[in-house]
Amino acid sequence: MLPARSRMTAAADFSSAMRLGTRSGRATVVVHMRQTGNAQSIAGFAVSKAVGGAVIRNRVKRRLRAIMRELLPTLPDGTAVVIRALPRSAEVDFARLRADVTDAVGTASRKLSAV
């Protein structure tokens, strides 16, 4: 499970990362990333009803949290990451979801460091 201190909870953090950060998309997810200047990197997840019912949405969120538990320590300190799940994320297996998230986070990270 992703530690509580690493979870994004404030609406302002979500909107800031999504509006002002870099973006990288794949078939299953869109990753928004922004440098905040804080000491702790945080991750947030946006899974809409378009993905599926409550059970499906919660499964997708659990999978995304597990993936980010591995990826968050590899990112620079003070990085805010928002992962927006697309409807296709409910249909793919864990390995494909992990590959898409890893690839999108890597691309967004490279874009962020180039700015």
N, C-alpha and C positions, 0 to 999 in steps of 0.2 A: 504494500500500500504506500502511496505517496505521503510523506510526512505532512502534518498540518501546516507547519511553517513554510512549506514549499507550495502550498495551494493558493491560488488567486481567488479572493472572495469579494473584493470591492468592485462595484460596477464601474467606478472611475478607472481602475486598473485595466479592466476588460476593454473599455472604449478607447483608452489611451493606446493600448497595444494594437488594437484593430484599426484605428484611424491613422495613427502616426508611425506605426512600425512597418517593417518590410513584410512582404507576403510571398508565399510559395505554395502552389497548389498541386495536388495529385488527384487521381480518380476517386479516392476515398476521403481525403481530408484537405483542408486549407490551413496552413500554419502562418500565424501572424507573430512577429518577433520584434522586440524593442529593447534597447538598453535603458534601464531606469536609473542606474547609479547607486542603487541599494546594494547592501552587502550580500543579500540572499537572492538567488534566482527563484522565480515562481512560475507556476504553470496553471492555466485555467482551461476549461473545456466547455464548448458550446455544442450541445447536441439537441437539435430541434425536433419537433413532433414529425417532421417530414422523414426522419430516419426510421421511425416506427413507434410502436406502443411503448408503454413505460418499461416493460421487461426488456425489450430490445434496446431502448435508449440506455438503460442502466448497464446492460452487458457491454455496450460500446464504450461507455464511460469507464467501466472497470478495466477494460482492455487498454484504453488510452492512458489511464493512470499507471498501469503496470509498465507500459512502454516508456513513459516519461520518467518513471522512477530510475530506469537505467540511463536515460539520455541526459537528464537534468545536471548531474554532476560533471558531465563533459563540456557543458556550456560555460562561457565566461560568467563571473559573478555579476549580479545585477541584471540578468536577462529575464525579461518577461515574455512568456510564450503562451499564446492562445491557440488551441487546436479546435477548429470548427469541423465537425464531422458532417460529411455529405451522406445522402441516402444510401449510396453504394457501400458505405462502411459497415452496414448491418449484414450485408450479403457475403462479404469476403471472410476468409479464415484469418486467424491471428497472425500467421507468418506474413501474409500479404499486407495486412494492416500495419504491422511493424515495419516492413520494408518501405511502405509509402510514407509513414511518419518519419522514419530515419532519413530518408532521401529528402523530404520536404524541409525538415529541420536543418539538415546540412546545407541545402541551397539557401534558405533564409539566413542562416548564420554567415555564409560567405557574402551575401548581399549586404548584411549588416556591417560586416567588417570592412567592406569596400567603401562604405559611406563616410 
